[in-house]
Amino acid sequence: MLPEIALPEGFWFLVGLAALLATWPFWGPRVNSFFQRLEQRRRDAELQAFYDRMNPNAHFRQTVDAINEETSAVQGFATAAGASDPRAIWENQIFATREEADAARWRHVLIKAREFYIDIDRMHGRSVRGRRGEKIGSDADDQGKR
């Protein structure tokens, strides 16, 4: 049996602190950069909120951002052993390039945002005219136009 050694109170705390200080040169820059990224994200969000308070049309951007976050991302096509394949997949469709897939995704986001605002107008009984003068809102449904 090993003899019991009387350790001073807080011994393991000091051992842990010494281990932390010994490894700080290795982990310190990573920890600092992590907190700096968090702080930068917070500052960016506060600045965006400040601009949004001043801009009466900010809700359009916020709507598009919300729909953009909900929409699935474009995936790269499966490649074998480092072979480069420019194709991309989005919503179970294969596109020739990633740019085409991103463009299709962005069109989808904008269409969903437009439908959202059309539905709001329809719920409130307003009718909105499009670029060519056709009604888009609730009266357009009654007339069969859209």
N, C-alpha and C positions, 0 to 999 in steps of 0.2 A: 504494500500500500504506500501511496505517496503521502508524505507529511503535508498537513494543511498549512498553507502560508497565509499569514494575515495580510491581506491587501488593504491599502488605505481606501477610504470612501471616495468614490469618483474615479477609481483607477481605470476602469474600462472606458469611461468617458474621455479621459486623457489619452488612452491608447487610440481610440477612434479619432480624436482630434489630431493626433500626431500622424496617423495614416492619411487623413484628409489633407493635411498640410504637405505631406510628402508627395502626394499625387496631384496637388494643385497645378504645378507647371504643365502637366499633361492635359488635365480636364478643364482647367481654368478658362482658357480661351474659348472652348466650346460652350461652356456654361454662360460666359459673358456674351457671346454672339447670340445665343438663344434668347437671353433676356433683352438684348438690343433689338432683335427682330420683333419680339412681342411689343416692346415699347414703340417701335416705328409703326407697327400695324395699328396700335391704339391711337397714335398721333394722326395717322392718315384717316382713320375713321372719324376722329373728332373734327378734323379739318373738313372732311366731306360733309359731315352733319352741319357744320357752320355754313358751308356754301349752300346746302339744301335749304336751310332756314331762310336764306336770302333769295332763293330762286323759286318763284311760284310754280314753275314747271318741273320741279325736281321729281315729282311723283312719277313722271314718265320714265325717267332713268331708273328709279327704284323698282318700278314694275318690271322693266326689262331685266334688271339685275336679279330679281327674285325668280323670274321664269328661267333665266339663264342658269341659275344654281339648281333648279329642279330638273332641267333637261340633262339627259345622259350625255357623257362626253364621247368624243370621237376616239375610237380604238384603232391602233395600228394593226395591219393585217399580220397574221401569224407568219413569222419568218423562221427558216431553218438554219441553224448553225451560223448566225451572223450574216446571212444573205440579206441584201437590202431589197425591200419590196415597197414601192411607193404607194401601194393601195391602202385604203383605210375603210373601216366599217363603222357605220352609224345607223341605229334603228334597223338592224338586220339587212341593211343594204350595203353593197360593196361599191366603193367609189374608186376611180382611177388614181386620184391623188388625195392627199390629206387636205389640201386647199379646197377641193370640191366638196369633201365631206364637211369641212368647217363652214363653208358657204351654205350648204343645205341645212346644217344645224342652226346657223344664224337666221336664215329665212324662217325656219320653224319657230324660233324664239320670237321674232318680230310679228309673225302671223298670230301666235298665241297672245301676245300683248295687245295687238289690235282687236282681236276677238274679245279680250277682257274688257276693253273700253266700250266696244259696241254693246256687249251684254249689260254694262252699267247704264249706258244710255237707254237701252231697251227696258231695263228694270224701272227706270225713272220716267218712262214715257216720253222721252225726247227723241226727236229724229235729227239725224246729222246728215249733211250733204257731203258726198265725196268730191273728188277733183272735177269730175265731169258734170256735177250738178245732180246726180241721182241720189235718192234718199237711201240712207244706210240704216237708220234706226227702226223703231217699232212700226211706223207707217209703211216702210219698205216691205216688211213681211206681209202686210195685208195686201199690198199691190203685187206681190210676187217678184219684186225687184230686190236686188242685193248687190 
